[in-house]
Structure formats: structure tokens, C-alpha cells
Amino acid sequence: MSSQQTISPESEKPSCGSTLEIARQQLREAAPHIEIESGIIERLQHPSRLVEVSIPLKRDNGEVDVFTGYRAQHDDSRGPYKGGIRYHENVSSSECVGLSMWMTWKCALMDVPFGGAKGGIVVDPQELTASERERLTRRFAKELHDEVGPNQDIIAPDVGTDAQTMSWFMDAYSVLEGERVPNVATGKPTTVGGSHGREKAPGKSASHITRKASQYYGKNIDQLTVAVQGYGSVGANAARTLDECGADIIAVSDVNGAVYDPQGLATDEIPSRKERPEGITVPKRAERIANDELLSLDVDVLIPAAVGNVITQENADKVQAEIIVEGANGPVTPTADSVLCERDIPVIPDILANAGGVTVSYFEWLQNTNRKQWSDDRVRTELESAMTRAWEDVRKAFEHFNVSWREAAYIVGLERIAQAKRDRGLWP
């Protein structure tokens, strides 16, 4: 018997400054710029469905622990729900709802035919053995079996999960279905239906948008100085791609601190968080600095690619970068956004900059559906084309409405969602 319950969306009581409240605030700020019915805005402030499950896990020592898991499904007007699952001790229902809203905007902005979802388990993955992680994932797949599917809700990796997690989830779901269903999950290993380029996609898109934004503000890539906070999957790939294009990456960081070299770092010689979990190394000539110092370096571009809420009202006035490109989800708080706006520091939003992940996830879903794998070159070309189209759509809205880059991105996405809701109508 499933230990699952549906939570009423109205039971969500987000704290001030929470992911959910920020997502709702950003929605309300973008809405007045376009013609959209108030009823649609009200509906988009709530998820269509929020599920909570209990997940029993038999530990390697024989003891049984029970963990809590969530799946928030925000909106499916434009297609099946789509979004990651994260394993983290701070996962909450409110956070999942807020993140699912961001996924809805991101999919619409990229014109990908998906809606937004997000889920996770309240657990510290570092405290699980590999076999425990596998059993927990497979049981989570069982508990969510009726809620997900290739045409209903497609999962993807997020914080604390990876390609292996997706493979286990897909396999468990397939066993329950009695047939192989690769397109229930994206971000899988290529050996079981994953797409080439998926892991690097968010970083690649962040670097692509950084180049577009720099060109827009009259900066040449070969004279660009960049600082990257968070040298994980997004940050490392963004830094290395920009480095290859001629930019000077003068500082990078992880949770243990930052390394800095005003002459430029050789990013291919600095292992990422995944490549060296114990922390980034300090190359010759470079010096170690605090993470807070990295955020205030005098650079052309700052890419916060670690976690949310790192640039706040308290430190926004210390930022010296001329452009901020959000690599992580929600690294700049709304109050910091206001400070940066007053200082004429443009912020390129996360729903545009790191949208490469969901875009290549869509490519993977297409490949799985058609049972045909694309080449690495095709994935790269298609991603670059998609990011360029999205940039142009946002640029036009930015100039037409005379708003911030974030508001422009929301306007583009919101118009597409609103039109889909109008065309589909409201069930009586």
C-alpha cells in the first residue's frame, strides 16, 4: 500500500524571502506589463498538485529509517510536467513549489513544450552508502509511480542527484510498468538513453548567454574578466567554455573557498567539485581568498553558480561586477535586485542563463521517444540555436517594455503560458 498523500496547495505558508514567495513576487511584478487575466495570475501562484510520500529505507546495518519525499507539479498547460529531484536535508514542500514555478517559466521562455515540476527527499546524501542511495531511489520511484510518466511528469537530476540516480529511477519505473520506459527520466547515462551534452548543458548555456550579454554591452570576449562562484557542474563548465573563447577567468570558488589570479586561471587545470570533492586546488601564482571576497571583485562579469540567495541586500552594494549572469537558481534576492538596478548593474536571470539543462533534457526526451540518439555535434548546435532564439526574445522584450532583464524573461514566458491557458480554457 502506498504511503502517499496529496497536500492542499493552500496549506503552503511560505516564509518571507522563501523560494516560493520570491517566485510569486516575480510573477506579480511581470504581470502588469502584459494583457493577462487576473484569474490566470491567481492560478499560476499555486501548484496544480503537491504530493508528499513516506519512503522507508532499510539501512545496510538492518535498521529502518523513514524519509519524506515531495513532488510539486505546477502547470501543464504547455505540456507534461518537467523538473528535477533533489536529495538534501533542507528540501521542503514550499521550496519544491517555488522551484516548480521557476521551471514553468523556464520551459515557456525556451519554448519547450513542458510545464514545471520539482521534487526531492529530505535527506543528506552524504550519509547514505551507494546501496542505500539506490534502494531509496527505487522506493521513491515506486511511491511516485502513479504521479510521473513520459507524458505526465518527467524527472531530472538536481542537487544531490546525478545520472546514476536517474538510471535507477528509470529502471524501477520500467519494472513497475513491465516495459522499458527511458523517457520517464532525463539526465541519464548515455548507455541507457541519456543524451550527449546533458551534464554540461547548464554551464554551456550560461557561457553562451554571458557572451551575448557582454556583446550587448559592448565588451569583447577576449578582454572579458570573469569571476565564477561555485565550481560545480554549472560553474566549471561555464568557466571552461568562456576560457576557451578567450575570456580571463580570474577567480573561481567552491564551498571551501576561492582561488584568485588577476592574470587569469587555467580552468582546465582546476578540478571541479565533482572531479575533486575535497575542494578545488590552488594553482601556481594564484592565491586563496574568501567566497565573500569573490563576490566583490572588480570584474566585467560575475557568475554566481553555487546556491540561491548569495547576493542579498547586505552585500549587493559591495558588488563591483559590471554584469551579473545567474548560473544557479535564485542567487540574487529581490531586495538585492533592487539595489543592483539602482546601481545600473544588469542581472541576466537564471531562467534564461542556465536553461540549457531543461533544453537538452527536452532533446533527450525526444531521442528516447523516437528511439534514436543524436550526435554530440547536433546537440551542441541545437542548444546554441535555442539559446540564441531565447536571448533574442528576451532582448526584444527588454527594449520594448523598458524593464529589467528578469522582468523581460518573465514577460516572454508568461505570455506563452497565458496564451496556452486561454486556448485550453478552464474546466467547469
C-alpha positions as CSV (number, residue, x, y, z in Angstrom):
1,M,0.0,0.0,0.0
2,S,1.4,3.4,-0.9
3,S,2.2,5.8,1.9
4,Q,1.2,8.9,-0.2
5,Q,-0.9,11.9,0.4
6,T,-1.9,14.9,-1.6
7,I,-1.2,18.2,0.1
8,S,-3.6,21.1,-0.5
9,P,-1.7,24.0,-2.2
10,E,-3.5,26.4,0.2
11,S,-1.7,24.7,3.1
12,E,1.6,26.3,1.9
13,K,2.7,29.1,4.2
14,P,6.0,30.4,2.7
15,S,8.3,32.4,4.9
16,C,9.3,35.9,3.9
17,G,12.1,35.6,1.4
18,S,11.4,31.9,0.7
19,T,11.8,30.4,-2.8
20,L,8.0,30.2,-3.2
21,E,7.4,33.8,-2.1
22,I,10.2,35.1,-4.4
23,A,8.7,33.2,-7.3
24,R,5.2,34.6,-6.6
25,Q,6.6,38.1,-6.3
26,Q,8.4,37.9,-9.6
27,L,5.2,36.7,-11.2
28,R,3.3,39.6,-9.8
29,E,5.9,42.1,-11.0
30,A,5.9,40.8,-14.6
31,A,2.1,40.5,-15.0
32,P,1.2,44.3,-15.3
33,H,3.4,44.6,-18.4
34,I,1.2,42.4,-20.5
35,E,-2.5,41.8,-21.0
36,I,-3.4,38.8,-18.9
37,E,-6.5,37.9,-16.9
38,S,-6.2,38.2,-13.1
39,G,-7.6,34.7,-12.8
40,I,-4.6,33.3,-14.7
41,I,-2.2,35.1,-12.4
42,E,-4.0,33.7,-9.4
43,R,-3.9,30.2,-10.8
44,L,-0.2,30.4,-11.5
45,Q,0.6,31.3,-7.9
46,H,-0.4,27.8,-6.9
47,P,0.7,24.3,-8.0
48,S,-1.8,22.0,-9.7
49,R,-0.7,19.2,-7.4
50,L,1.6,18.7,-4.4
51,V,2.3,15.2,-3.2
52,E,4.1,14.1,-0.1
53,V,5.3,10.5,0.4
54,S,6.9,8.5,3.1
55,I,9.9,6.4,2.0
56,P,11.0,3.6,4.2
57,L,14.7,2.6,3.8
58,K,16.4,-0.5,5.2
59,R,19.9,0.5,6.1
60,D,22.9,-1.6,5.4
61,N,23.0,-2.4,9.2
62,G,19.4,-3.7,9.1
63,E,17.8,-0.7,10.8
64,V,14.9,1.0,9.1
65,D,14.5,4.8,8.6
66,V,11.7,6.6,7.1
67,F,12.3,9.7,4.9
68,T,9.9,12.3,3.5
69,G,9.7,13.0,-0.2
70,Y,7.8,15.6,-2.3
71,R,6.7,16.2,-5.9
72,A,5.2,19.6,-6.8
73,Q,3.5,19.8,-10.2
74,H,3.0,23.5,-11.0
75,D,1.4,23.8,-14.5
76,D,0.9,21.6,-17.5
77,S,-0.8,24.0,-19.9
78,R,2.0,23.7,-22.5
79,G,2.9,20.0,-21.9
80,P,3.9,17.4,-19.4
81,Y,5.4,18.5,-16.1
82,K,9.2,18.5,-16.1
83,G,11.7,19.1,-13.3
84,G,14.5,17.7,-11.1
85,I,14.5,15.8,-7.9
86,R,17.0,16.8,-5.2
87,Y,18.4,14.9,-2.2
88,H,19.1,17.5,0.5
89,E,18.4,17.9,4.2
90,N,16.7,21.3,3.6
91,V,14.1,20.0,1.0
92,S,10.6,21.3,1.8
93,S,7.2,21.3,0.2
94,S,7.3,25.1,-0.1
95,E,10.7,25.0,-1.8
96,C,9.6,22.4,-4.3
97,V,6.5,24.5,-5.2
98,G,8.7,27.6,-5.7
99,L,11.2,25.7,-7.8
100,S,8.4,24.1,-9.9
101,M,7.1,27.6,-10.7
102,W,10.6,28.6,-12.0
103,M,10.6,25.5,-14.1
104,T,7.3,26.6,-15.7
105,W,8.7,30.0,-16.6
106,K,11.9,28.4,-17.9
107,C,10.2,25.9,-20.1
108,A,7.9,28.6,-21.6
109,L,10.8,31.0,-22.1
110,M,12.8,28.4,-24.0
111,D,9.6,27.5,-25.9
112,V,10.0,23.9,-24.7
113,P,6.6,22.0,-24.6
114,F,6.8,21.2,-20.9
115,G,5.3,22.6,-17.7
116,G,7.2,22.9,-14.4
117,A,7.7,20.4,-11.6
118,K,10.2,19.8,-8.8
119,G,10.6,17.2,-6.1
120,G,13.0,15.8,-3.6
121,I,13.7,13.8,-0.5
122,V,14.7,15.3,2.9
123,V,18.0,13.5,3.3
124,D,21.7,14.2,3.5
125,P,23.0,12.1,0.6
126,Q,26.5,12.1,2.1
127,E,25.1,10.0,4.9
128,L,23.9,7.3,2.5
129,T,26.0,4.4,1.2
130,A,25.8,3.7,-2.6
131,S,23.5,0.7,-1.9
132,E,21.3,2.8,0.4
133,R,21.0,5.6,-2.2
134,E,19.9,3.0,-4.8
135,R,17.2,1.5,-2.5
136,L,16.0,4.9,-1.5
137,T,15.7,6.0,-5.2
138,R,13.9,2.8,-6.3
139,R,11.4,3.1,-3.4
140,F,10.9,6.8,-4.3
141,A,10.1,5.7,-7.8
142,K,7.5,3.2,-6.5
143,E,5.9,5.9,-4.3
144,L,5.7,8.3,-7.2
145,H,4.7,5.7,-9.9
146,D,1.2,7.0,-10.3
147,E,2.3,10.6,-10.5
148,V,5.0,10.5,-13.1
149,G,5.4,9.2,-16.6
150,P,6.8,10.1,-20.0
151,N,3.7,12.0,-21.0
152,Q,2.7,13.1,-17.4
153,D,5.7,14.2,-15.4
154,I,9.4,13.7,-16.4
155,I,12.1,13.8,-13.7
156,A,15.7,15.0,-14.0
157,P,18.8,15.3,-11.7
158,D,19.2,18.2,-9.3
159,V,21.1,18.9,-6.1
160,G,22.4,15.7,-4.6
161,T,21.3,13.5,-7.5
162,D,23.0,12.5,-10.7
163,A,22.9,10.4,-13.9
164,Q,23.1,7.2,-11.8
165,T,20.1,8.3,-9.7
166,M,18.1,8.8,-12.9
167,S,19.1,5.4,-14.2
168,W,17.9,3.7,-11.0
169,F,14.7,5.7,-11.1
170,M,14.0,4.9,-14.7
171,D,14.8,1.2,-14.2
172,A,12.5,0.9,-11.2
173,Y,9.7,2.7,-13.0
174,S,10.2,0.4,-16.1
175,V,10.0,-2.7,-13.9
176,L,6.7,-1.5,-12.5
177,E,5.4,-0.8,-16.0
178,G,6.5,-4.1,-17.4
179,E,8.4,-2.5,-20.2
180,R,11.4,-0.2,-20.7
181,V,10.4,3.5,-20.4
182,P,13.5,5.6,-20.8
183,N,11.7,8.9,-21.3
184,V,10.3,9.0,-17.8
185,A,13.7,10.5,-16.7
186,T,16.3,12.7,-18.4
187,G,19.9,13.3,-17.4
188,K,20.6,9.5,-17.6
189,P,23.9,7.9,-18.7
190,T,24.2,7.7,-22.5
191,T,24.4,3.9,-22.2
192,V,20.7,3.8,-21.1
193,G,19.3,6.5,-23.3
194,G,20.9,9.7,-22.0
195,S,21.8,12.5,-24.3
196,H,25.3,13.6,-25.2
197,G,26.0,17.0,-23.7
198,R,23.3,16.9,-21.0
199,E,25.6,17.3,-18.0
200,K,27.5,20.2,-19.4
201,A,24.4,21.9,-20.8
202,P,23.6,24.4,-18.0
203,G,27.2,25.6,-17.9
204,K,27.3,25.8,-21.7
205,S,24.1,27.9,-21.8
206,A,25.4,30.2,-19.0
207,S,28.6,30.8,-21.1
208,H,26.6,31.4,-24.3
209,I,24.4,34.0,-22.6
210,T,27.4,35.6,-20.9
211,R,28.9,36.1,-24.4
212,K,25.6,37.5,-25.7
213,A,25.2,39.9,-22.7
214,S,28.8,41.0,-23.0
215,Q,28.4,41.8,-26.7
216,Y,25.2,43.7,-26.0
217,Y,27.1,45.9,-23.5
218,G,30.0,46.4,-25.9
219,K,32.5,44.1,-24.3
220,N,34.8,41.9,-26.4
221,I,35.2,38.3,-25.2
222,D,39.0,38.3,-25.4
223,Q,39.1,41.3,-23.0
224,L,36.5,39.9,-20.6
225,T,37.3,39.3,-16.9
226,V,35.1,36.8,-15.1
227,A,34.6,35.5,-11.6
228,V,32.6,32.3,-11.0
229,Q,31.2,31.4,-7.6
230,G,30.5,27.7,-7.4
231,Y,32.8,25.4,-9.4
232,G,30.5,22.5,-9.8
233,S,28.7,21.3,-12.9
234,V,27.3,24.7,-14.0
235,G,30.2,26.9,-12.8
236,A,33.1,24.7,-14.0
237,N,31.6,24.2,-17.5
238,A,30.7,27.9,-17.8
239,A,34.2,28.9,-16.8
240,R,36.0,26.4,-19.1
241,T,33.9,27.3,-22.1
242,L,34.5,31.1,-21.6
243,D,38.2,30.4,-21.0
244,E,38.3,28.6,-24.4
245,C,36.6,31.6,-26.0
246,G,39.3,33.9,-24.8
247,A,37.9,35.4,-21.5
248,D,40.1,35.7,-18.4
249,I,38.6,33.7,-15.5
250,I,40.3,35.4,-12.6
251,A,38.5,33.7,-9.7
252,V,36.5,30.5,-9.0
253,S,35.3,29.0,-5.8
254,D,33.5,26.1,-4.0
255,V,32.2,25.7,-0.5
256,N,35.8,25.6,0.9
257,G,36.8,28.9,-0.5
258,A,38.0,30.7,-3.7
259,V,41.2,31.0,-5.7
260,Y,42.2,34.2,-7.4
261,D,44.7,35.2,-10.1
262,P,44.3,38.6,-11.7
263,Q,46.2,37.3,-14.7
264,G,43.7,34.6,-15.4
265,L,43.4,31.0,-14.2
266,A,43.9,27.9,-16.3
267,T,40.5,26.4,-15.7
268,D,41.3,23.1,-17.3
269,E,43.9,22.6,-14.6
270,I,41.5,23.2,-11.8
271,P,39.3,20.2,-10.9
272,S,35.6,20.8,-10.5
273,R,33.6,19.8,-7.3
274,K,32.7,16.5,-9.0
275,E,36.2,15.8,-10.1
276,R,37.7,16.5,-6.7
277,P,35.0,16.5,-3.9
278,E,37.5,17.5,-1.3
279,G,37.8,21.0,-2.8
280,I,39.5,23.0,-5.6
281,T,43.2,23.2,-5.7
282,V,45.3,26.4,-5.7
283,P,47.3,26.7,-8.9
284,K,50.8,28.4,-9.0
285,R,50.6,32.2,-8.9
286,A,47.1,32.1,-7.6
287,E,46.1,32.9,-4.0
288,R,43.2,31.7,-1.9
289,I,40.5,34.2,-0.9
290,A,37.2,34.0,0.9
291,N,34.0,33.4,-1.0
292,D,32.7,36.8,0.1
293,E,35.7,38.5,-1.5
294,L,35.0,36.8,-4.8
295,L,31.5,38.4,-4.9
296,S,33.1,41.8,-4.6
297,L,35.9,41.5,-7.1
298,D,36.2,44.2,-9.8
299,V,35.4,42.1,-12.9
300,D,33.4,42.5,-16.1
301,V,31.1,39.5,-15.3
302,L,30.2,37.8,-12.1
303,I,28.5,34.3,-12.4
304,P,27.0,33.1,-9.1
305,A,26.6,29.4,-9.9
306,A,26.5,27.8,-6.5
307,V,23.3,28.1,-4.5
308,G,20.5,30.6,-4.0
309,N,20.4,33.8,-2.1
310,V,24.1,34.6,-2.1
311,I,23.7,38.2,-3.3
312,T,21.5,39.9,-0.8
313,Q,20.6,43.4,0.4
314,E,23.5,43.2,2.8
315,N,26.2,42.7,0.2
316,A,24.7,44.0,-3.1
317,D,26.3,47.4,-2.6
318,K,29.8,45.7,-2.5
319,V,29.4,44.0,-5.9
320,Q,31.8,45.6,-8.4
321,A,31.0,43.5,-11.4
322,E,29.5,45.3,-14.4
323,I,27.2,42.4,-15.4
324,I,25.8,39.5,-13.3
325,V,24.8,36.3,-15.0
326,E,22.9,33.9,-12.7
327,G,24.2,30.4,-13.1
328,A,22.4,29.0,-10.0
329,N,18.7,29.1,-9.3
330,G,17.8,32.3,-7.5
331,P,21.3,33.6,-6.4
332,V,20.2,37.2,-6.3
333,T,17.4,38.1,-3.9
334,P,14.6,40.5,-4.9
335,T,15.9,43.2,-2.5
336,A,19.4,42.8,-3.9
337,D,17.9,43.0,-7.4
338,S,16.6,46.5,-6.5
339,V,19.9,47.6,-5.2
340,L,21.7,46.4,-8.3
341,C,19.1,48.1,-10.5
342,E,19.7,51.4,-8.8
343,R,23.4,50.9,-9.4
344,D,22.8,50.2,-13.1
345,I,24.2,46.6,-12.8
346,P,22.3,44.4,-15.2
347,V,21.3,40.9,-13.9
348,I,20.7,38.3,-16.5
349,P,18.2,35.9,-14.9
350,D,18.7,32.2,-14.1
351,I,15.6,31.1,-16.1
352,L,17.5,32.2,-19.2
353,A,21.2,31.7,-18.3
354,N,21.0,28.1,-17.0
355,A,18.2,26.9,-19.2
356,G,20.5,24.6,-21.2
357,G,19.7,21.8,-18.8
358,V,16.0,21.6,-19.5
359,T,16.6,22.3,-23.2
360,V,18.9,19.3,-23.6
361,S,16.6,17.3,-21.3
362,Y,13.9,18.0,-23.9
363,F,16.3,16.8,-26.6
364,E,16.8,13.6,-24.6
365,W,13.1,13.1,-24.2
366,L,12.7,13.4,-28.0
367,Q,15.5,11.0,-28.6
368,N,14.0,8.4,-26.2
369,T,10.6,8.9,-27.7
370,N,11.9,8.3,-31.2
371,R,14.4,5.7,-30.2
372,K,17.2,7.5,-32.0
373,Q,20.2,9.1,-30.4
374,W,21.6,12.4,-31.6
375,S,25.3,13.1,-32.1
376,D,27.2,15.4,-29.7
377,D,27.6,17.9,-32.6
378,R,23.8,18.0,-33.2
379,V,23.1,18.5,-29.5
380,R,25.6,21.4,-29.3
381,T,24.3,23.1,-32.5
382,E,20.6,22.7,-31.4
383,L,21.4,24.1,-28.0
384,E,23.2,27.1,-29.3
385,S,20.3,27.8,-31.7
386,A,17.8,27.5,-28.9
387,M,19.8,29.8,-26.6
388,T,20.2,32.4,-29.3
389,R,16.5,32.4,-30.0
390,A,15.7,32.8,-26.3
391,W,18.2,35.6,-25.9
392,E,16.7,37.5,-28.9
393,D,13.1,37.1,-27.5
394,V,14.2,38.4,-24.1
395,R,16.3,41.3,-25.6
396,K,13.3,42.4,-27.7
397,A,11.1,42.4,-24.5
398,F,13.8,44.2,-22.6
399,E,14.0,47.0,-25.1
400,H,10.2,47.2,-25.9
401,F,9.0,47.3,-22.3
402,N,12.0,49.1,-20.8
403,V,12.2,46.7,-17.9
404,S,14.9,44.6,-16.2
405,W,16.3,41.5,-17.9
406,R,14.5,39.4,-15.3
407,E,11.1,41.0,-15.9
408,A,11.7,40.7,-19.7
409,A,12.3,37.0,-19.4
410,Y,9.2,36.5,-17.3
411,I,7.1,38.6,-19.7
412,V,8.2,36.3,-22.6
413,G,7.4,33.1,-20.7
414,L,4.2,34.4,-19.1
415,E,2.7,35.5,-22.4
416,R,3.2,32.0,-23.8
417,I,1.7,30.3,-20.7
418,A,-1.3,32.7,-20.7
419,Q,-2.0,32.1,-24.3
420,A,-1.9,28.3,-23.7
421,K,-4.4,28.7,-20.8
422,R,-6.7,30.9,-22.9
423,D,-6.6,28.4,-25.8
424,R,-7.3,25.4,-23.5
425,G,-9.8,27.1,-21.3
426,L,-10.9,26.3,-17.7
427,W,-12.7,23.0,-16.9
428,P,-16.1,23.8,-15.4
